[in-house]
Amino acid sequence: MASATCDHYKIAYENSLLNWIPVEVRGKIFNNLSQPEILQCRLVCQTWRQEIDQFYNFHVIIDDELKQMKWERILQLSVTSIEIHHFLHPPLYGLATKCFKFPSLLTSLKMTSSKILPENLYYLLSDCAKSLKKMCLKLGDPLLYTVFQTPLSDFNFTKLEILEISCDTSPEFTSGPDFVLHRKTPNLFIELMQCQMKQLKHLKLELKLVGLAQVSCCTISVINFLSNRNTTTNLKTLDFELIQGRHGLPFTEPSQQINDPDDARIKQIFKFDQLRNLEGLRIINSSSIEASFWTNLIRQQKKLIFLEVDFLPLPISMFAELIFINSTNLVHVELTDLQIWNMEGYVHPFDMSIFANCNSLKKIILDRHVNIADCKRRYDCAEIVNLYQIPVNLEEIALNYFNILSEDLVLLCVNHRNSELKNVTLTQCGNCGSFGVTGSVLEELLSLNSVCFVEISTMNFEKARERMRLNSILNEYGYSENHAYFQMSKLENVVQ
């Protein structure tokens, strides 16, 4: 009876239409199934199992802490994407062996932690360097300080398009034996920055470094990488974030002399167009090392769609020409630490008319630099002018720590009654005289049909009539009288 049943299934399988399709076509069909579905298909018969293992693009999570981790099976699969959580043990057949049967098929590598044996990472990269298209690495102690006999810089990532590296050298404590790490050189990161990546389009670097020596060597490595014409020819987006010390506060250590690059070298770097055609640029940098390179990099852009800068107190004049040149494409602008006042007490207000021709612009975030020069700041001067000239297609605006005339805020609302404005944030834009959010301003803001989120701190209660209007609105939204903070949110419409 059992034999008859087996014969029945064998005949049904042999007569299946799917088996008349060429093997390569069946492989493409298998790749349209989800991974749980394909695991069920592997149980159908030995032929399907062999074909699926050969043709299906598997995503594998490597975590050798899990008991069900089966290296024998993984070694036989056609793996195109891996995610490493924990890889501190050698592969099945020991070090210096292939982790996968078909390493040339691997296109995506992601490390969610630095818990990987250095040798495992080295041999894995040596197997798949020429096939990877996306690589996301999280590097920390002790992996980051590894020195290989054959450096990673010898690897040629010929197809790599996306590179994301996160480095964290900050110790848990500011003293003791772990603290000496801040003087060690992050060799692994430096070697990666020396690799050839001719097809690279997206570069994201998140560096949390302790100590001037680490910041200096990593910054110079990044600049040398970006200055390499063979690396940045196709680069479209650059996301660079460097935090010195814990929470951006550098540790105290003996001072070192840092030499700024000479003008000739900077001119040579930007002589070619490869660094001028970025579409996305994000610079978050708490260090002033090689400042002239980063400021020149920002100034040189001609095709920006996304711009975010938080790097030194920069004069607003630096951005006027940049925004004018990129006005056709700009969609998102976020500028932090804008220098409005100088030490002599002169104000250089931010002229919003520079955004007038940015018809594609959807988001503006501006933060004024707050520092010792505020002792010269006068509160009877507007620090933002021509606010009404922002484009009507704008969806989100946030203005922080600027004195803004109340009448300019009213004009902004009037000009955007039929606009797409959804989110408005105003932080400390004045609380007395003719500045800040008065009752009239808040009424106009809330009357805009498109607005679904408003956040204000603080408001101007100085004039009795405006105070009555403000308190009426505050009472309607459940706030106490003369409350300095206000938020309104239409959750069903909020744009994330």
N, C-alpha and C positions, 0 to 999 in steps of 0.2 A: 504493500500500500504506500509506504513512504517513498519507494522507488518510483512509483507511478506519479506521485505528486511532484517529485523533483523533475521528472521528464516533462510534466505539464508546464512547469515554470520555465524550463529550458526552452521548450518550443515557443512559448509566448515571448520570451526574451529575444530569441533569434528572429521571430517574425515582427518584432517591434519596428515601426517606421524610423525611430530614432537611430537604430543601428545601421540603417541604409545611408545615413548622412555621413560624409567624410569626417574623420577623427578631428581635424582642425576646426571644422564648423561646430562640431559638438563641444569642443573646448570653449568656443565663443559663447555658446548657449549656456554652458555651465557658469561662465563668468557673469551672467546676468542674474544669477541667483544669490541670495544672501548667504553668509557663512554658515548660519544654523541649518539652512536648507541644504547646502552642499554637503554638510556632514551626514545628513540623512541619505543623500544620494550615494555617498560612498559605501553605504551598507547594502546597496542593491545587488552588486555582483563584483567579482574580482576585476573584470575588465573596466567597469566604470571607476572603480577605486583607483586603478592605475592611471587612467586618463585624467581623472580629477587631480590627482597628486602631481601630474605632469603639467596640466594646462591651467588649473584654477589659480588665480592670484590671491594667495592667502595673506591675511593680516595676523601676525603672531605677537602675543604679549609674553615677554620673557621675564619670569619671576621665579628664580630657583629656590625661593623659600616655600613655594607651593609644592605639596606632595604629589599632585597630579601632573607635574611638569614632566613630559615624556620626550626626552631628547631624540630617542630613536625615531619617533614619528616626525618630529620637526625637521630632522636632517633630510628627510625624504621629500618634503613638500616644496612646491614652487612658491616660495615666499617673496612677495613684492613689498611688504610693509611690516616693520617690526616696531614694537614699543617696549623699551627696557625699563623695568621697575627695580629689579634686583638681579645682578649677574656677577656674583662674587666667587662662583665656583667655576673650574675649568669646564669646557664642553665635554661631551661624551667621550671623545677619543683623545682628550688631553689638549694642552696648549699647542699653538702653532699648527692647528688643524682647522679645516673649514667648519664654520658653524652651520652652514647650509649647503645643500646639494647643488643648488643653482644660484650662487652668489651674484652672478651677472644680472639676475632678474630683480634684485632688490633696488627699489627706487625711493623708498622713504624710511628714514631712521629717526626715531624719537627717543630721547632719554628723559624720563620724568624725575630722576634723581642721579646723584653721582655715585651711587652704590653699584659700581661695576669695577671688576678687576681690570687694572690698566692694560694688562696683556690681552684680555678679552676684547677691549675696545680697539687696541692696535690691530689685532688680526682680523677683526670684523671690518674695520675700515680698509685694510689692505686688500680684502676680498672684494669689496663692493664700491670702492672709491670711484671707479669709472662708470658705474651704473646709477649712482644716487642722483636723484633730482631734488630731493628735499631732505634736509638734515637739521634736527633740533637737538641741541646738546645742553645739558645742565651740569656744570662743572663746579666742584668744590673740593675741600680737603678730604683725602690726600691726593686724589686723582689729578687735581690741577697742577701739582708740583712735580709730576712724573717726568723723568728724562728718559727717553728711549734711545737705544743704541743707534737705531736708524730713525732719524727724525721724521715726524709726520709731514714736514714741509716737502719731503720727496714725493708725496702723493699728489696725483693730478686728478682733480674732481672735474672731469671734462663735461659732464652733463648737469652738474649741480646748478639749480635755478633759485632755490630758497635756502638760506642759511640763517638759523637763529641760535645764538649762543647766550646762555645765562651763566655768569661767573659770580661766585660769592666767596670772598676770602675773609670776611669780617668774623672775628672770633666771638664766642658767646660772652667772654669776659674781657675787661679792659686791662687786666694784669694777669700775671702767672705765666706758666710755660706755654699756653696756647697763644698768648699775645705775641710771641716772637714770630708767628706766622706772617705778620704784616710786613716783615722785612724779606720774606722769601719771594722768589720770582715765579710767577704763574706760567711755567714753561709750556704747558700744553696749549694754553690760549695763544701764546706768542707763536708757537709752531703752526697752529691752524691759520693764523693770519699771514703766514708765509707760503701757503699752498696756492696752486694755480686753480682758478675757478672762472674760466672764460665765459661761461654761459650764465653767470650769476645775475639775477634780476631783483631779488629782494634780500636785504641784509638787515638783521635785527640783532643788536648787541645790548645786553643788560649787565652792567658791571657794578658790583658792590665791592669796593676795594678799600683796604685799610693801609694807610701810610703813603707818603709822597713817592717813595721809590716804586711801589706797585702801580700807582696812578700814572707816573711818568712813563714807565716802560710799556704799559698797556696802551696808553694814548698814542705813543710814537708808533707802536705796532699797527694800530688801526689806521693811522695817517699814512704809513708806508703801504699798507694794503690798498687803501683808497687811491693812492697816487700811482698805483701800478696800472698802466694802460691795458694790460692783458687781463686784468681782473674786473675793471669797472666799465668796460665798453658797453655792456648791455644793462648796467645797473639802473633800475627805475625807482626803487624806494630804499631809503636809508633811515633806520630807526636806531638812534644811538642814545643810550641812557647810562650815565656814569655818576654814581653816588660815592663820594669819598667819605670813609668812616661810617660808623653806625648812624643811621637816620640822617645821613648827609653831614654829620659833624666830624671833622677829621680829628684823629688822635694826635697828641703832642709827641713830636719826635724831633731830633736835631734837624735844624734847617739845612736845606740843600740848595745849591745854586742851579736854577733851571734856566737854560738859555733859550730864548724865543727864537724861532726860525727866522733867518734873514729874509728880506724882501725878495731877493733874487730867487730863493728856493720856492717861495710862495707863488711867484709869477710863473715859475717853471711848472709847478704842479697844475695850475689852472690855465696853462697855455693851450691845452687840448679841450675838446668839448665834452669828454666823457663824464665829467663831474658837473656839467651845467644843465643837463637835460633830465634831472630827477623829476619824477611826478609826485613823489611823497617824501617829505623831509621832516624828521622829528629829532630835535637835539635837546636833551635834558642833561645838563652837565653842571655839577657843583664844583668843578675844578677849573682854574684859570690857566692850566698848563696848555701850551700851544694854542692860546686863544685866537691868535691871528689867523690860523688855518680855519677854525670853525666860523669865524665871522666872514671870512672870504668865501667859504663854501655857501653860506646863507645868501650873501650878496649876489653870487654868480648865477643863481637859478633863473631859468627862462620858461619852464613848462610845468610849474608846480600846480598840483591839484589840492594837495594836503600840506599844510605848514603848521608846525608846532615848535616853538622855541622857548626854552627856559634856561638861559645861559648868560650869566653876568647881567648887570644893569646896562641895557643897551639903549642908546638914544633913539627916539622915535623917527628921526630923520633917516635912519638906516633902512627902515622898512617902507618908506614912501615910494621910492623908485622900484623896489622889489615888487611891491603889490601892483604898481602900475604896469610893469613888464609882464606880470603873470595874471593880469586881470581877466583875461579870456577864459582861463581854465580853473581858477581857484574855486574850491567848494568849501574848504574848512580852513579857518585861520585861528590859531591860538598863540597869543604872545604874552609872555609873563616877564615880570621885572622891567617894565618900561620906565625909563628915566625921564621924568617930567620936570623936576626941579634940579637946579645946580646949586653948588655951595654958596654962590653969590646971591641966591634968592630970586633968580629969574625963572619964569615958568615957560615951558615950551609945550603948549597943549596939543593933544592928539587930535588931528584933523580927520574926522570920519569921511570927509569927501574923497579920500583916497580909495574908498571902496565903491564909489558911485558907479563905476563901469564894470564892476564884478557881477555880471548878471547871472552867473552860475552859483554864486556864493550862498551857502545854506547855514553856515555856523560861524559866529565870531565870539571869541573869548579874549578879553583884554584884562591884564592885571598891572596896576601901577606898582613900581618898586617903592617899598617902604624902608627908609634907612635914616641915618643920622642927618641927612640933608632936610628931613622934615622939620627940623628946628627953624629952617628958613621959609617953610611953607606958609603961604597966606591963604586964608579960607574965604577970601572974597574974589578969588580968581577961578574961572572955569578951566578945568583940566581936560575936558573933551568938548570939541566944538563941531558944528555942522552935523549933529547926530541924525537929523532928519534925512540926510542924503544917503543913508545906507540903502542897498537895493531892496525892492519890494518882494523879491523871491526868498529873502532870508527867513529861516525857520527857527533859529535859536540865537539869542544874544545874551552874553554875560559880561557885565562891566563891574570891576572890583577896585575899590579904593580911589576912585576919581571924584573930584567935585564936579557935579553936572547941574547946569541950570534947570530949574523946574520947567520953565517954558520950553526948553529944548526937548525935555521928556514928553511934554504934551504934544509938541509938533511931531515927534516920532510916532506917537499913537495915531494922530490924525492922518498922517501920510501912509499908515499901514492898516487902515480900516478894512481894506479889501485885499490884504496881503495874505501870505502863508505863515506869518509869525506865530509860533506855537509856544516856545519856552522863553521866558524873560527872567534874568537874575540880576539884581542890583544890590551891591554890597558897599555900604558906607559911601554913598554918593552925595552926602551932605545932609545935615539935620537942622539947619538954621538959615535965616535970611532967604535969599532967592534960589537956594540950592536944595537938591534932593527930592524925595518923593513926598509930595503934599497930597491932600485929599483929592484935588483936581486930577493929579497925575494918576493916582490909583483908580479913580473912577474911569478915566479914559482907558487904562490898561485892561480893566475887567470888562469893558464894553466891547473889546475886540472879540469877534466870534471865533476867530481861529485860535486864540490863546487857550492853552490847556494847562499851563504850569507857570506860576508866578512865585518868585521868592525874593523878599526885600528885607534888608537890614542895614541901617536903621531908617526911620522916617522923620519927616519934618513936622513937628507939632507946634511950631512957634506962633503962627497966626491963628487967632481964635476961630475964624470961619473954616479954615482948612483943618484945624484940629477936630471940629465937629464932624466934618465929612469923614475924616479918617476913623474916628471912634464909631461912627455909624456903620462903616464897613467892617471894622474889627468886631463889633458886636454881632453883626450878621453872620460872621464866620466863626464865632465862638471864642474870640480873644478878649482879654480884659482891656479896660480903658487905658489909653496911652501906651499900649504894648509896642515895644520897639521892633518886633519881628513879625513878619506876615508871610504866610504861604497858602497858595491856592492850587489845588491839583484836581484836574478832571481825569481820573485814573483810566477811564476807558479810551481816552484820546492821547495819552502821553506817549511821545515818541522816544524810544530808548536810544 
